[in-house]
Amino acid sequence: MSRTPALSLGAAALVAAAALVPSAANAAAPGGSSPQAWSASAPVFDLIDGHQFLGDSPASQDRTPRVRVSTYEASHVGASLVVRDAVTKAELCTGDLPVRLISAAYYGTYCSLSALPIGTTDVEAFYVSADGDEETDVSDVLHIQELPQRIELDVVGYDADTDTVRLQGTGMPDEAIEVGQGLEGETFSGIHKTVDVADDGTWQTTFASPADAAFDSLLVKGATLQAHAEFAKGAPTTPKVVATDHGDQILVEAIATQGDRIVIRDRSGRDIASAPRTGPSTILSFRAPTAEADFFVHAVTTTLETGDILSPAEKITVKQGVGPRLETAPVVGNVTRAASRVTAAVTATPGALVTAKDDTGAILGSRIAGATGVVQLSVTVPATVRAGSELFVEQSKNGQTSDREAFEIPTV
């Protein structure tokens, strides 16, 4: 497929594309009596999460954003939509329905993408004719900026000798975040700074001479996100923590020399375990979550004047909960092929991510299994892969990945 000249996106595309309305000579007859000659003209992205966008970098907080891809070519009616990663060429979704009339001489269809990582993902789209024999050129690349649904902020420690506090947190990869004290609306009245976020979405910084007041972090990019962490100079030191998995229970040993008690909180700040500190080592336990989750261990000092003063948290991450384990590979049923497109009916665990790979391990496409567990997984077979070769599917959920199941690529 050859690339067409660059097309502008969003509202600008809708204006520019008006010139592409089919002429009376080329348009399909109202009764469908005269079939259209297939046009290779590339479609365009024009909606994401139900909103038009300007430029080519829409922002979304939906990890599986829904996009619309449209055309002014009547010959595309009935075609199938394919959206894929522009770099890896892994399929991200296929159209919910064939391309259909949206408004006068304007056609398109929707699809919901596979889960995208936080940061920027380059995607592209094309149509496949109803008989599978023709494909359009590939659309211009759309740069989708996936925003986090929340950001994190933790007080790592305080050095009384230098009067310096250490902070860490998360934000938008390769962007900047505002951190400081005295946040009112989107303005800090106390000490604050702009901190660069690393490409893995994390950041660290220090503040000298902080006040006895909470810290906040603020991200304003497509959506305003905030994180909050309490701070007091007289707080106990951070406990050292050893956590072990005992089936449905997580056992925690907290080693601390300060504080009246040890408390474990979840991400929402709810206490899930607490015990008096009677010596250097305190043992606590709590029920394992059903999926990966973060928990925070604090030493706590309580006085009549100040109430509870919490130490900076020691974070523990439970990588594997007690949810369903994926002990079996997904089951592959009927496999069909149309041109370079192969579709396999796969039965998997409901809610599992079903992924197709070639024999090198490269991802060709993925879909999330619905409530019934049945998913139609369609992928584009690379030209270098011959009929009779094998592809592989596997499923993953709750941090578990199954064995893979092989199926043979049919002949055309």
C-alpha positions as CSV (number, residue, x, y, z in Angstrom):
1,M,0.0,0.0,0.0
2,S,1.4,3.4,-0.9
3,R,1.0,6.4,1.3
4,T,-1.1,9.3,0.0
5,P,0.0,12.9,0.6
6,A,-0.5,14.1,4.2
7,L,-4.0,14.9,5.2
8,S,-4.8,17.3,8.0
9,L,-6.9,15.8,10.8
10,G,-9.8,16.9,13.0
11,A,-12.0,19.8,12.2
12,A,-9.5,20.9,9.5
13,A,-9.9,17.5,7.8
14,L,-13.7,17.9,7.7
15,V,-13.4,21.2,5.8
16,A,-10.6,20.0,3.5
17,A,-12.4,16.7,2.7
18,A,-15.5,18.5,1.5
19,A,-13.7,18.8,-1.9
20,L,-13.6,15.0,-2.1
21,V,-17.4,14.5,-2.2
22,P,-18.1,12.0,-5.0
23,S,-19.4,13.5,-8.2
24,A,-22.8,12.4,-9.6
25,A,-21.1,10.3,-12.2
26,N,-19.1,8.3,-9.6
27,A,-21.5,8.1,-6.7
28,A,-23.4,4.9,-6.1
29,A,-27.0,5.0,-7.4
30,P,-29.6,5.4,-4.6
31,G,-30.9,1.8,-5.1
32,G,-27.3,0.4,-5.4
33,S,-27.8,-0.5,-9.0
34,S,-24.4,0.7,-10.2
35,P,-21.5,-0.5,-8.1
36,Q,-18.7,1.9,-7.3
37,A,-15.1,1.3,-8.6
38,W,-12.9,0.8,-5.5
39,S,-11.0,3.9,-4.4
40,A,-7.6,3.5,-2.7
41,S,-7.9,6.9,-1.1
42,A,-6.9,6.7,2.6
43,P,-9.6,7.4,5.3
44,V,-9.0,9.9,8.1
45,F,-9.4,9.9,11.9
46,D,-12.0,12.5,12.9
47,L,-13.4,11.6,16.4
48,I,-11.9,10.1,19.6
49,D,-14.0,9.4,22.7
50,G,-16.9,11.2,20.9
51,H,-15.0,14.5,20.4
52,Q,-13.6,16.2,17.4
53,F,-9.9,17.1,17.8
54,L,-7.7,19.8,16.3
55,G,-4.2,19.0,15.2
56,D,-2.9,15.4,15.3
57,S,-2.4,14.7,19.1
58,P,-5.7,14.2,20.9
59,A,-5.5,13.4,24.6
60,S,-7.5,10.6,26.3
61,Q,-7.8,9.2,29.8
62,D,-9.6,6.1,28.4
63,R,-7.1,3.3,28.2
64,T,-9.2,1.8,25.3
65,P,-10.2,5.0,23.5
66,R,-13.0,4.8,20.8
67,V,-12.2,6.3,17.5
68,R,-14.1,7.0,14.3
69,V,-12.4,6.7,10.9
70,S,-14.2,8.4,8.0
71,T,-14.2,8.8,4.2
72,Y,-16.0,10.7,1.4
73,E,-15.6,7.8,-1.0
74,A,-18.9,6.0,-1.6
75,S,-17.0,2.9,-2.8
76,H,-15.8,2.3,0.8
77,V,-19.4,1.5,2.0
78,G,-19.4,-2.1,3.4
79,A,-15.7,-2.1,3.9
80,S,-14.0,-3.2,7.1
81,L,-11.9,-0.9,9.2
82,V,-8.5,-1.9,10.6
83,V,-6.6,0.3,13.1
84,R,-3.1,-0.7,14.0
85,D,0.1,0.6,15.8
86,A,2.0,2.6,13.2
87,V,5.3,1.4,14.5
88,T,4.9,-2.3,15.4
89,K,2.0,-2.8,12.9
90,A,0.1,-4.7,15.7
91,E,-3.6,-4.6,15.2
92,L,-5.4,-2.5,17.8
93,C,-9.0,-3.0,16.7
94,T,-11.3,-3.6,13.7
95,G,-14.5,-1.7,13.0
96,D,-17.6,-2.4,15.1
97,L,-19.7,-2.4,11.8
98,P,-18.8,-2.1,8.1
99,V,-18.3,1.4,6.8
100,R,-21.8,3.0,6.4
101,L,-23.4,6.3,5.6
102,I,-23.1,8.9,8.5
103,S,-24.4,11.9,6.7
104,A,-24.9,13.1,3.1
105,A,-21.9,11.7,1.1
106,Y,-20.0,11.1,4.3
107,Y,-19.2,7.5,5.5
108,G,-17.3,5.9,8.4
109,T,-17.3,3.5,11.3
110,Y,-16.0,3.2,14.8
111,C,-13.8,0.9,16.8
112,S,-12.4,0.7,20.4
113,L,-8.7,0.3,20.6
114,S,-6.8,-2.3,22.6
115,A,-5.4,-1.0,25.9
116,L,-2.8,1.7,25.2
117,P,0.2,2.5,27.4
118,I,0.5,5.8,29.2
119,G,2.3,8.2,26.9
120,T,2.1,8.7,23.1
121,T,1.1,5.9,20.7
122,D,1.2,6.3,17.0
123,V,-1.8,4.7,15.2
124,E,-2.9,4.4,11.6
125,A,-5.9,3.1,9.8
126,F,-7.1,1.6,6.4
127,Y,-10.1,-0.1,4.9
128,V,-10.4,-3.6,3.5
129,S,-13.1,-4.1,0.9
130,A,-16.1,-6.4,1.7
131,D,-14.7,-9.2,-0.5
132,G,-11.2,-8.9,1.0
133,D,-9.6,-8.3,-2.3
134,E,-8.8,-4.5,-2.0
135,E,-7.3,-2.2,0.6
136,T,-7.0,1.5,0.8
137,D,-3.9,3.4,1.3
138,V,-2.9,3.9,5.0
139,S,-4.2,7.0,6.8
140,D,-1.9,9.7,8.1
141,V,-0.4,8.7,11.5
142,L,-2.5,9.9,14.5
143,H,-0.5,10.5,17.8
144,I,-2.7,9.6,20.7
145,Q,-1.6,10.9,24.0
146,E,-2.8,8.5,26.7
147,L,-3.1,10.3,30.0
148,P,-2.8,8.6,33.4
149,Q,-6.1,8.2,35.3
150,R,-4.3,9.2,38.4
151,I,-0.9,10.4,39.5
152,E,1.1,9.5,42.7
153,L,3.1,11.5,45.2
154,D,5.0,10.1,48.2
155,V,7.3,11.7,50.8
156,V,10.3,9.4,50.8
157,G,12.2,10.9,53.7
158,Y,13.3,13.9,55.7
159,D,16.9,14.8,56.7
160,A,16.8,16.9,59.9
161,D,20.5,17.8,59.6
162,T,20.1,19.5,56.2
163,D,16.3,20.3,56.7
164,T,15.6,18.6,53.3
165,V,12.7,16.5,52.3
166,R,12.8,13.9,49.4
167,L,9.7,13.3,47.2
168,Q,8.9,11.0,44.4
169,G,5.8,10.4,42.3
170,T,4.4,9.7,38.8
171,G,3.2,11.8,36.0
172,M,3.0,12.0,32.2
173,P,6.1,10.4,30.6
174,D,8.6,12.9,29.1
175,E,6.5,15.8,30.3
176,A,6.7,18.1,33.4
177,I,4.8,18.2,36.7
178,E,4.3,21.0,39.3
179,V,5.1,20.1,42.9
180,G,5.0,22.2,46.0
181,Q,3.2,23.3,49.2
182,G,0.1,25.4,49.6
183,L,-1.8,24.4,46.5
184,E,-4.9,26.5,46.0
185,G,-6.8,25.7,42.8
186,E,-3.9,25.4,40.4
187,T,-1.5,27.9,42.2
188,F,1.0,27.1,44.9
189,S,1.4,29.7,47.6
190,G,4.4,28.0,49.2
191,I,7.6,26.5,47.9
192,H,7.2,24.8,44.5
193,K,9.0,23.8,41.4
194,T,8.6,22.2,38.0
195,V,10.0,18.7,37.8
196,D,10.7,16.7,34.6
197,V,9.0,13.3,34.4
198,A,11.2,10.4,33.1
199,D,10.2,8.3,30.1
200,D,9.0,5.6,32.6
201,G,6.5,8.0,34.1
202,T,8.3,8.6,37.4
203,W,10.1,11.6,39.0
204,Q,12.1,12.4,42.1
205,T,13.0,15.8,43.7
206,T,14.0,17.5,47.0
207,F,13.0,20.6,48.8
208,A,15.1,22.5,51.3
209,S,13.5,24.2,54.4
210,P,10.0,22.9,53.9
211,A,7.1,24.0,56.1
212,D,5.2,21.6,58.3
213,A,2.5,21.3,55.6
214,A,1.3,18.9,53.0
215,F,2.8,18.6,49.5
216,D,0.8,18.4,46.3
217,S,1.7,17.6,42.7
218,L,-0.3,18.9,39.8
219,L,-0.5,17.8,36.1
220,V,-2.5,19.9,33.7
221,K,-2.6,18.3,30.2
222,G,-5.9,17.4,28.7
223,A,-7.2,16.9,32.3
224,T,-6.2,18.2,35.7
225,L,-4.7,15.5,37.9
226,Q,-3.5,16.1,41.5
227,A,-1.8,14.0,44.2
228,H,-1.4,14.8,47.9
229,A,1.0,13.7,50.6
230,E,1.1,14.8,54.3
231,F,4.4,16.1,55.7
232,A,5.6,17.0,59.2
233,K,9.2,17.5,60.3
234,G,8.5,15.8,63.7
235,A,7.1,12.6,62.0
236,P,8.7,9.2,62.8
237,T,11.3,7.9,60.4
238,T,10.2,5.6,57.5
239,P,10.0,1.9,58.6
240,K,12.0,-0.7,56.8
241,V,9.6,-3.4,55.4
242,V,9.7,-7.0,54.4
243,A,6.6,-8.4,52.8
244,T,5.9,-12.0,51.9
245,D,3.0,-13.7,50.0
246,H,1.2,-16.5,52.0
247,G,-1.6,-17.4,49.6
248,D,-4.6,-15.3,50.5
249,Q,-2.6,-13.3,53.1
250,I,0.2,-10.8,52.8
251,L,2.6,-10.9,55.8
252,V,4.5,-7.7,56.6
253,E,7.4,-7.2,59.0
254,A,7.9,-3.5,59.7
255,I,11.2,-2.5,61.4
256,A,11.0,0.9,63.1
257,T,12.6,2.6,66.1
258,Q,10.1,5.5,66.3
259,G,6.3,5.8,66.5
260,D,3.5,4.4,68.7
261,R,2.1,2.0,66.1
262,I,2.5,0.8,62.5
263,V,-0.3,1.2,60.0
264,I,-0.8,-0.1,56.5
265,R,-3.0,1.9,54.1
266,D,-4.2,1.3,50.6
267,R,-4.0,3.8,47.7
268,S,-7.2,5.5,48.8
269,G,-5.8,6.1,52.3
270,R,-7.9,3.5,54.0
271,D,-6.3,1.7,57.0
272,I,-6.2,-2.1,56.2
273,A,-3.9,-3.2,59.1
274,S,-2.6,-1.6,62.3
275,A,-0.6,-2.8,65.3
276,P,1.1,-1.2,68.3
277,R,4.9,-0.9,68.0
278,T,6.2,-2.6,71.0
279,G,9.8,-3.2,69.7
280,P,12.0,-2.8,66.7
281,S,10.0,-5.4,64.7
282,T,6.2,-5.3,64.2
283,I,4.3,-8.1,62.4
284,L,1.1,-7.3,60.5
285,S,-1.0,-9.1,57.9
286,F,-3.8,-8.3,55.5
287,R,-5.9,-10.1,52.9
288,A,-4.3,-10.3,49.4
289,P,-6.0,-8.2,46.8
290,T,-7.6,-9.8,43.7
291,A,-5.2,-7.9,41.4
292,E,-1.9,-6.0,41.5
293,A,-2.1,-3.1,44.0
294,D,0.1,-0.8,46.0
295,F,0.1,-0.4,49.8
296,F,1.8,2.0,52.1
297,V,3.4,1.3,55.5
298,H,3.8,4.1,58.0
299,A,5.1,4.5,61.6
300,V,2.6,6.7,63.5
301,T,3.1,9.0,66.5
302,T,0.0,10.3,68.2
303,T,-0.2,13.3,70.6
304,L,-3.0,15.3,72.0
305,E,-1.7,18.5,70.4
306,T,-1.1,17.3,66.9
307,G,-3.1,14.0,66.6
308,D,-1.6,11.4,64.3
309,I,1.8,12.3,62.7
310,L,2.7,9.7,60.0
311,S,6.2,8.9,58.8
312,P,6.9,9.0,55.1
313,A,5.5,5.8,53.6
314,E,7.3,2.7,52.5
315,K,5.5,1.4,49.5
316,I,4.9,-2.3,48.9
317,T,3.4,-3.6,45.6
318,V,1.6,-6.9,45.6
319,K,2.3,-8.1,42.1
320,Q,-0.1,-11.1,42.1
321,G,-3.4,-11.2,43.8
322,V,-5.7,-14.1,44.5
323,G,-7.9,-13.7,41.4
324,P,-8.4,-16.4,38.8
325,R,-5.2,-18.0,37.6
326,L,-4.7,-18.7,33.8
327,E,-3.7,-22.4,33.9
328,T,-4.8,-23.2,30.4
329,A,-4.2,-21.7,27.0
330,P,-7.1,-20.2,25.0
331,V,-9.0,-22.5,22.7
332,V,-8.9,-21.7,18.9
333,G,-12.0,-22.5,16.9
334,N,-12.8,-21.7,13.4
335,V,-10.1,-19.8,11.4
336,T,-10.9,-18.0,8.2
337,R,-8.8,-15.9,5.8
338,A,-9.7,-13.0,3.3
339,A,-6.7,-11.7,1.4
340,S,-4.1,-10.8,4.1
341,R,-6.6,-10.9,6.9
342,V,-6.9,-13.9,9.2
343,T,-9.7,-14.2,11.7
344,A,-9.7,-16.8,14.5
345,A,-12.6,-17.5,16.9
346,V,-11.0,-17.8,20.3
347,T,-12.5,-18.9,23.6
348,A,-10.6,-17.4,26.6
349,T,-11.2,-16.4,30.2
350,P,-13.7,-13.5,30.4
351,G,-11.8,-10.2,30.7
352,A,-8.5,-11.7,29.6
353,L,-6.3,-10.0,27.0
354,V,-6.0,-12.3,24.0
355,T,-2.9,-11.8,21.9
356,A,-1.8,-13.2,18.6
357,K,1.9,-13.5,17.8
358,D,4.1,-14.9,15.0
359,D,6.8,-17.5,15.5
360,T,9.3,-14.7,16.5
361,G,7.1,-13.5,19.3
362,A,6.1,-10.3,17.4
363,I,2.6,-9.1,18.4
364,L,0.1,-9.1,15.5
365,G,-3.0,-8.1,17.3
366,S,-4.9,-8.3,20.6
367,R,-8.5,-8.1,21.9
368,I,-10.1,-8.3,25.3
369,A,-12.5,-11.2,25.8
370,G,-16.0,-10.2,26.8
371,A,-18.3,-11.7,29.4
372,T,-18.8,-14.9,27.3
373,G,-15.0,-15.3,26.8
374,V,-15.5,-15.6,23.0
375,V,-13.5,-13.1,20.9
376,Q,-13.1,-12.8,17.1
377,L,-9.4,-12.0,16.8
378,S,-8.4,-10.6,13.3
379,V,-4.9,-9.9,12.3
380,T,-3.0,-8.9,9.1
381,V,-0.6,-11.6,8.1
382,P,2.8,-10.2,7.1
383,A,3.7,-10.8,3.5
384,T,6.7,-12.9,4.6
385,V,4.5,-15.5,6.4
386,R,3.3,-18.2,4.1
387,A,0.0,-20.1,4.2
388,G,0.4,-23.3,6.3
389,S,2.7,-21.5,8.7
390,E,1.6,-21.3,12.4
391,L,0.5,-18.3,14.5
392,F,0.0,-18.4,18.2
393,V,-2.5,-17.0,20.7
394,E,-2.1,-16.6,24.4
395,Q,-4.2,-15.0,27.2
396,S,-3.2,-12.8,30.1
397,K,-5.1,-11.5,33.2
398,N,-4.2,-10.4,36.7
399,G,-0.5,-10.5,35.9
400,Q,-0.7,-14.2,34.7
401,T,0.0,-15.3,31.1
402,S,-1.1,-18.7,29.8
403,D,0.7,-21.1,27.5
404,R,0.2,-20.4,23.9
405,E,-2.0,-22.2,21.4
406,A,-1.0,-22.7,17.8
407,F,-3.2,-22.5,14.7
408,E,-2.4,-22.8,11.0
409,I,-2.8,-19.9,8.5
410,P,-5.3,-21.0,5.9
411,T,-4.8,-20.7,2.2
412,V,-6.5,-17.9,0.4
